Amino acid sequence: MRRARPLLAAPLALAARQALAAPLPESGFGMPRDVSADGHLVDWLIHYTLVAATIIFVVVLAVMIWSFARHGRGHLAEYTHGSKASAGVLLGAIGFIAVAVDGNLFYRTLVDMNEVFWNFGALEKDPAAVRIEVNAHQWAWLARYPGPDGKFGTEDDIVTLDDIRVPVGVPVVIQLASTDVIHSLYLPNFRVKRDAVPGMVNWLTFKASEPGEYEIGCAQHCGPNHYKMRGVLTVLTPERYREWVETMSRDARRAYDPEDKEAHWAWDWRSY
Amino acid sequence: MSTPAQVMEQVETQPIHPPPTSFWRKYVFSIDHKVIARQFLWAGLLFLLVGGTLAMLIRWQWGFPYQKVPILGDVFLGANGGLIGPATYQKVFTMHGLIMIFFAVTPVLIGTFGNFLIPLMIGARDMAFPKLNMYSFWTFALSQALVVASFLVDLGTAGAGWTTYPPLATNVGTPGTGQTLVVAALFVTGVSSTMGAINYVTTVIRLRAPGMTWMRLPLTIWGLWLTAILNALFIPVLGSAALLLLLDRSFGTQFFIAGAAAVRGGGDPILYQHLFWIFGHPEVYIMILPAWGIVGDVLAFFARKPHHWYRGSVWAMVAVTVLSAMVYGHHMFMTGMSPLLGEAFMLFTLTISVPSMVVVLNWLFTIWKGSIRFTTPMLFALGTMFVFGVGGLTGLFLGDISMDLYLHDTMFVVGHFHFTMAAASFMGAMTGLYFWLPKIYGRKLDERLGKVHFWFSIVGFTVVFGGQLLVGWAGQQRRLFDPFQYTFIQGLRGLNQWTSIFAFVLFAGQFVFVWNFFKTVFGKAEAAGRNPWEVTTLEWTDTTSPPPFHNFDVIPVVVRGPHEFANPDVKRLLGRDWVGQAEKVPALEEAPAAAAKA
């Protein structure tokens, strides 16, 4: 039965790849579909900034075009180096933009970063959080799960290549490192990314809201095959995720080779 | 106002030297700032063409992946059957960025205009250190030679991206002499820029004509002077980063190497990024401040109206200069920096938008109620305003950490900095070229061809870089040899292809300029005369086109600011709408009093 699995898996993987090669309904001009619990915060800021920038742009352009039409060669230029009043109008407009746009962006971002995206300390204490160590190298993502014993670097660790699976609705905390050059783990559907830097452990967190298969990209130039550093992030229901972890760690324990030093790249989970 | 004693001092410190007569001294190892400016112009334009060609290769790969490159394929990619492979591709985009920034736009915007305009616009006979100026150019030529050499060695030229991040830029990721030569070229060009910067800073401080107070300097000079200060302060930081990287590459040190290749702890890759961006963010202002200055002046000149709130613009540019080094961390939001540090950098980044808006809105208020003449330089100045507006506004997204979680390292970033550093800098440089070429070569560029060139450029830049913003918005990462490996990018094939087609049109349109330029410089266009644009600054009002070796027969005494247009008293007394910076009109001083009485 277990022997048969690769035989079954290969055509399935092939079929999956074929399916993925066809454009998803949501792919196109807009942002990829948001399937995270918190991505809407990023989207809100992006849309807010877009509206603000568009208004500013249109107003400035309208004044420019008005000037072109009305203040051409036939028009006598007004003799002024600017007055207190005109400088006041200018500074007033800028002050308004600074508070309404820049100020709002700054405030919202502080809240979002501290409460969600970079709030690693609190998330780490969440007993339900899924912890994953991701080790990037040219040109693939190695992911390591602690297995049922909850410890990294033991024989029940699950190690995958370009294939990260997480349960839906649970915070995922990733510790990120690299063995060779700088990479950047990029999850477009979850609106997050973080650099994987050799010699450093970085943090990344997100919470999936919808089961399915999504793409993992590399966002930092990492050599000629940077473009191929693509992985798949699968969001599973909690039951299916539990099954997957059990099966995989049983396999892992069986395949564990104490001599294979290359495979033992785990680090002790760092507390934030 | 200057006293006669000050005038005497000027004459003594800046005596008239006889011009050189030998060919070598006149055209090659010249110490004349005007000749050095022309040398920088040619060197820069030549590399602009190289950088542009490389851009076309990138666009070809994104629009028509895995297809034979027309024309260029057989010439440059013969070994690969005319195709671009992933290894070639990374060299192409790396060198596109490096060449455009350091070896094309910098020499044109700073080398050419800085050299040509600083002495002429402040009323000096030459730079403070003319020999240093010559060394600056020839050091720059050496760095260009190193870049050319890097294409010819085994394994080809650099491929680690223009930012040259280690460990990828060390032997861990990019072995071969090419990358080493390019890093060396960066160091050498840094030496050249530093020499130039010291010269510019000193010249503006020491050699201003009598009466040329700080608040009478043309905005172009303010832009170039502040740029020179940034260069003098921060190019050495790039130099140190390049030097340490060279040691890592060639002498086995490990300043920036960590991970599997590190021995006994190794070094810190992030250290390089700090060094690079402490320089790198000022660099984007280095590339835009001269353009801001040029655009500010040209808008006032062709709106025939004084620049609005000149002091506001000057202090805003000073504020941008000061802040520019305090925002660099936004390039590193995703490297794992401390959240507190990230938030501080975000605050400064959002703050820098305030002085930038002062500059742009002052332009707007300048053309408002002006008497606009749509000459080619004016079109380019207005175009700069337009593309810089788009670039600045898209910068709002990227200064923010939350949005960078999604947008960082996507094509959105590429679109943003192309609008500012490429489109705005390029169009700012073109504003300057169309405007000052009559002074540099004594002949005016063809206005009709210039306008054709303008429309190609403004439409081309907007569509091409707008296309980059759109694909970035949809999440497409930068620097992908084949973006369509990703499913979520599949739907962007058409957009990428159309962007490429417009890029080819944009590139083709630039040859209108090449034709115009050669026609003017080598053709028989009629002489432009001293002041063909009827404007107010010293290089137009007080000397010939082109100026003699010693620039001014008599060093002018400046009596007013740089943009005196539309003054009704001048109109009444002189019958024209402008009055030169050094033009003495005794009746004018009495006129305001008379007007007040009436």
Interface residues (C-beta under 8 A of the other chain):
Chain A: L20 A21 A22 P23 L24 S27 G28 F29 G30 M31 P32 G39 L41 V42 L45 I46 T49 L50 A52 A53 I56 F57 V60 L61 V63 M64 S67 F68 H71 G72 R73 G74 H75 L76 A77 E78 Y79 T80 H81 G82 S86 A87 L90 L91 A93 I94 I97 A98 V101 D102 L105 F106 R108 T109 L110 D112 M113 N114 F117 W118 Q138 S178 T179 D180 V181 I182 S184 Y186 P188 N189 R191 V192 K193 R194 D195 V197 P198 G199 M200 N202 W203 E215 G217 C218 A219 Q220 H221 C222 G223 P224 N225 H226 Y227 K228 R230
Chain B: G85 P86 A87 Y89 Q90 G159 A160 G161 Y165 P167 L168 V172 G173 T174 I257 A258 G259 A260 A261 A262 G266 G267 D268 P269 I270 A303 R304 K305 P306 H307 H308 W309 Y310 G312 M334 T335 G336 P339 G342 E343 M346 L347 L350 T351 S353 V354 M357 V358 V360 L361 N362 L364 F365 I367 W368 K369 G370 S371 I372 R373 F374 L382 M385 F386 G389 V390 L393 T394 L396 F397 D400 I401 S402 M403 L405 Y406 L407 H408 D409 T410 L470 W473 A474 G475 Q477 R478 R479 L480 F481 D482 P483 Q485 Y486 T487 F488 I489 Q490 G491 L492 L495 G561 H563 F565 A566 N567 P568 D577
